[in-house]
Amino acid sequence: MGKKSVVLFSGGLDSTTVLAMAQSRGDEVYTLTFDYGQRHSVEVERAGRLAKEMGVKNHKVAHIDLRIFGGSSLTDDLEVAKHRKTEEMASGIPLTYVPARNTIFLSYALAYAEVLEADFIYIGVNALDYSGYPDCRPEYIQAFQTMADLAIKRAVEGRRVQIETPILMMSKKEIILAGLKLGVDYGKTHSCYDPDPEGRACGGCDSCLLRKKAFEEAGIPDPTPYA
Amino acid sequence: MGKKSVVLFSGGLDSTTVLAMAQSRGDEVYTLTFDYGQRHSVEVERAGRLAKEMGVKNHKVAHIDLRIFGGSSLTDDLEVAKHRKTEEMASGIPLTYVPARNTIFLSYALAYAEVLEADFIYIGVNALDYSGYPDCRPEYIQAFQTMADLAIKRAVEGRRVQIETPILMMSKKEIILAGLKLGVDYGKTHSCYDPDPEGRACGGCDSCLLRKKAFEEAGIPDPTPYA
């Protein structure tokens, strides 16, 4: 039998590909999704459905209220930027930045991994997608690993939890092609920051634009249902 | 005016002393308490009352459900160990260990500090109190700091959030004497892992025993109301 893995899973293009990768290795996979008061909370529901369809061992939703702090257009009532050019997205840290988001997500995953006695945490961070988020960089992940190795009982006793970032240095096109090979149904994944009430993608936010571009570059018809 | 500080505050002996220390420096203090499904949730209520009495700028309670993972006698329905000898407490990591607790707490504090534009996070970890928790050691705190410096926008832009651990290397006696100098009313602090319904301390859990011993060593009458 494979080892146990916790996969941080939003149901989006990146983390769904990562989930398929963990499964392809034969791991027993436990998905963890966050309901953090995000505007696009439809993703939480969809993630649960998709995880089950993909046959994970268990799926958990952690409710965390990042709205008590504020500070991001994903959790506040700020306008989500629409139809920005790739160069605009690339300049600096975007408004959709959520303070310490990956640090909080990885911390929860670390707690969960220790309780499960899991050997791996998978996270779909990507350093090349123009996002500009500081907590998607390789040096950040490395520093989190070093900290994690000192933080938990399991690691201190010699059984570390390894953080796996299989798509860290892949382009969106490479991610999509890898996922298709593993049988990922991207029509069921959800990336939009600002979906309509039925959960259909807006087609104009940074996440939708990058996703569209990725399917174009991959030469694959975009299966996303748009509003 | 002083700088802004986030103080991780449980209302216990250690974090109340740390709060008084941050205030004595002239900082504008924002306390953050966690309701994490702990058995001793009376501490959450008391912490709020005490923070207000001590005149903090703002007090927030973050609700996080660590029970979804399980794995600790503080969040599960395990028996809390009673009347253990100090040597027993010192041997290994205790049952009251909560996986990745300080990592989760510090991650939230980091998010909050970034939104507030605070320069400091205070945490009342103590390496000398026989607790055996891996996430109370200096090397852990140092690794968290390194990670934090790479994690958040503010730090990447050159304004780091500094993690302050003023009681890290102090004995319980030294902590109490320092707190009394700063006017801390220890009768209002709460340390017990297993209080009765009225919130009175059990007198027998590790936390109560260490607290009693501390007042004895400090030569100060123990002001704790016991059940």
Interface residues (C-beta under 8 A of the other chain):
Chain A: K60 A62 H63 I64 D65 L66 I68 F69 G70 G71 I93 Y97 V98 P99 A100 R101 N102 T103 I104 S107 Y108 L110 A111 Y112 E114 V115 P134 D135 R137 E139 Y140 A143 F144 T146 M147 A148 D149 L150 A151 I152 K153 A155 V156
Chain B: K60 A62 H63 I64 D65 L66 I68 F69 G70 G71 I93 Y97 V98 P99 A100 R101 N102 T103 I104 S107 Y108 L110 A111 Y112 E114 V115 P134 D135 R137 E139 Y140 A143 F144 T146 M147 A148 D149 L150 A151 I152 K153 A155 V156
